[in-house]
């Protein structure tokens, strides 16, 4: 749908459908997608055959667990054997020449990148389904958005750009330089800032250094993607307070788009604001477009409804990348009750903030970088930048948190702050860190996803 249907909902027939109706839609789309995938993707054909399945064996969502989960490693092996595209998508050269729109890919720093070819139809689906999410956040025609993105193949920025175009939200392409973006904020007074969470804080600091005040800027909403934001309470509080704006975020993965961003809704975020950021934020998944399963992290078997586990997605609404049971690998638990906003789409309680791949194993204990972020951002005396540095000392792992202070501090205050930070990390993570405090502005800044973990451990 290219227009909102009502004042509150872009597509209420899907967003507010009964759970039974959503299940019917998923089953219908699954039945249409499987023969297409079987015919056009050698990767899926081989995987179905190996499991002794035909498309007819997966008639409904209840049959899905018969099909083994697809991992990133499997896709990586496929693309290494058949570069540059692999066979895990149904797009061949003929379709690509006829309807090609854009290529998105993983970074490929250590191996052949996993690449995804999306078509003109995908572009259309992407805009309309992302518009639903933005509409639920309260974005309306007449808003103006500053998008802080380089010209990179990142799904968040391109989808938000196309959705803004569709919604008649004027876009200010922010270029690549922070100074230019600050000038645009000042000159054009955008109501929306779209950026990664780290960059939104970096931009605010740069504004302060230039004598401005982000809290009194024109920005009413900060919309984040690319890194967890809403699910980390202290980061959420910091971004909302810094910009004096409502924070929203979207969630998805390069493999299973277009469309189907998970998103925070206006009502859900308001409730959190009333509870002074203590409530977890819930993130809606768009269930007429995707099937979200939660599986046990050890056995990979589905967990009971509402249980915690790793996310697996089946993407029903794509010509370029209709994936079947792809392991996204975020820890999540879903609430299937109706939200205060009126939507029936399930919500990930507390959002998505811990991808299993990101989990660190330090001296036999598990640690998510997001937990350290939550702690660091909870200290007003600490700045926005921090790193987790892991090294080997003899046979022991050392775990150091390098954090910037928000203001220059004297030695006495630094010692006291280090001790409080150390105590809080021990309390929450059961690990004793070394703390290194740095003056403001010393750690590297990133435009895109921040590199928080430096692992220099020797493999013994
Ligand atoms: Zn909601």
Boltz pocket constraint, residues with backbone or C-beta under 6 A from the ligand:
constraints:
  - pocket:
      binder: B
      contacts: [[A, 265], [A, 266], [A, 267], [A, 268], [A, 284], [A, 339], [A, 340], [A, 341], [A, 342], [A, 343]]
      max_distance: 6.0
